Amino acid sequence: MSTQKLATQALHAGHDVKQNAGTRAVPIYQTTSYVFNDADHAANLFSLKELGFIYTRLNNPTNQILQDRLAAIEGGVGAVVFASGTGAIATGLLTLLKAGDHIVASSSLYGGTYNLLNVTLPRLGITTTFVDADNPANFGDAVQENTRAFFVESLGNPKLDVLDLEEISKHAKAAKVPFIVDNTVATPALLNPIKHGANIVIHSLTKYIGGQGTSLGGAIIDAGNFDWSNGKFPEFTEPSLGYHGLKYYETLGAASYTFKLILEGLRDFGGALSPTNAFQIIQGLETLSVRIKKHSENALALAKWLAEQDEVAWVNYPGLENNKYKPLADKYLPNGQSGVVTFGAKGGFEAAKAIANETKIFSLLANIGDTKSLIIHPSSTTHQQLNTEQQASAGVTEDLIRLSVGIEDLDDLKNDLKSAFAKIKKTVLT
Ligand SMILES: Cc1ncc(COP(=O)(O)O)c(C=O)c1O
């Protein structure tokens, strides 16, 4: 294990300059496939007697550098990258679960993930019980005989609930199932879930890690700390029908899940990351430590300022002194709480929608984690398909506006919101 800190690893980990023609920047290996030395070499690669590159759907040298870098900064034994965060989540779960299995998940998940668990996976016979994550005991209470995974977001999008990962992980351990944590909003620069009991960490690289709003990507980091031989996961201990009778746990030990994601997950579902996108995401990752600091500072300052505005009914940011999650933020996110802030518009649904329509620096779009500031009204957009009750458990109310606070000048951001408030005062609120 390296003793280097994240700021250093984010720039260097995984890139052996000498093996890459002395390139100081990570090169883009834009190739679909790799020439074998001879037929025996080819056979050995397919039978895992030797490790190496076969085909870019499975792996690629640029992607491998990103994978090694992510594993280093999250503290895992391996990582696998995907075409999007959603690709990572879907492939990660489908590589682990089968019809008849059950998940216990926090109810405050990103809308797309909620839909996957609530609607799409049940069609394949995989069901989920959603629980209020504020009480970690709810996870233990929801465990069934067929439960095979816990799934949460460390900092929920957009509820901004900070989860008590250590307490929830105790219930996962008791149930002998892997604890999967989507760490997208917090980022590894602010929180490492593996240090708090996670077995698998997921990222949408599209957000803060890529950071520039140019490229979709996703990743799974395997902590390598789960006992796949505990009797609940025969696909890891019995000969695999899907890969030449390979016994994953016996052969690959701590890295079993990493290899299963590549050999079965990427091979069968095909959600590989383009090497050019991996390159773009690496450019973002290299400055993550400085960007996330500025995002967090701007978000906290803007949240405090919003709380003083007449047009604002309430503000939610875990770094605010009076926030319900402040004690958990102090424990899990002491160096900043990232860039997402939500607030309620006085005047409700129509006022919130109108404010999102009027800002000029804050772009109205469905994303978070860009260096540029973003705004959206979830109730009429990202969470439109959920009923009022489902919206409420995801932390979405009709008056809620979600800001992804960028790294622009703070006064300019305040002025942008101020003029949007003034405009809707004249129209919607009169
Ligand atoms: C917390 C979280 N996880 C996963 C995703 C999905 O990522 P992607 O859009 O890269 O598929 C998102 C997207 O907003 C997200 O906010």
PDBQT file of the ligand as one rigid body, heavy atoms in Angstrom, charges set to zero:
ROOT
HETATM    1  C1  LIG A 501     -25.204   9.625  -7.070  1.00  0.00    +0.000 C 
HETATM    2  C2  LIG A 501     -25.271   9.228  -8.510  1.00  0.00    +0.000 A 
HETATM    3  N1  LIG A 501     -24.970   7.977  -8.863  1.00  0.00    +0.000 NA
HETATM    4  C3  LIG A 501     -25.023   7.573 -10.153  1.00  0.00    +0.000 A 
HETATM    5  C4  LIG A 501     -25.404   8.426 -11.151  1.00  0.00    +0.000 A 
HETATM    6  C5  LIG A 501     -25.468   7.939 -12.570  1.00  0.00    +0.000 C 
HETATM    7  O1  LIG A 501     -24.323   8.327 -13.258  1.00  0.00    +0.000 OA
HETATM    8  P1  LIG A 501     -24.269   8.521 -14.852  1.00  0.00    +0.000 P 
HETATM    9  O2  LIG A 501     -25.111   9.705 -15.182  1.00  0.00    +0.000 OA
HETATM   10  O3  LIG A 501     -22.809   8.694 -15.110  1.00  0.00    +0.000 OA
HETATM   11  O4  LIG A 501     -24.819   7.281 -15.471  1.00  0.00    +0.000 OA
HETATM   12  C6  LIG A 501     -25.727   9.752 -10.831  1.00  0.00    +0.000 A 
HETATM   13  C7  LIG A 501     -26.148  10.691 -11.901  1.00  0.00    +0.000 C 
HETATM   14  O5  LIG A 501     -26.620  11.773 -11.649  1.00  0.00    +0.000 OA
HETATM   15  C8  LIG A 501     -25.655  10.160  -9.477  1.00  0.00    +0.000 A 
HETATM   16  O6  LIG A 501     -25.956  11.415  -9.104  1.00  0.00    +0.000 OA
ENDROOT
TORSDOF 0
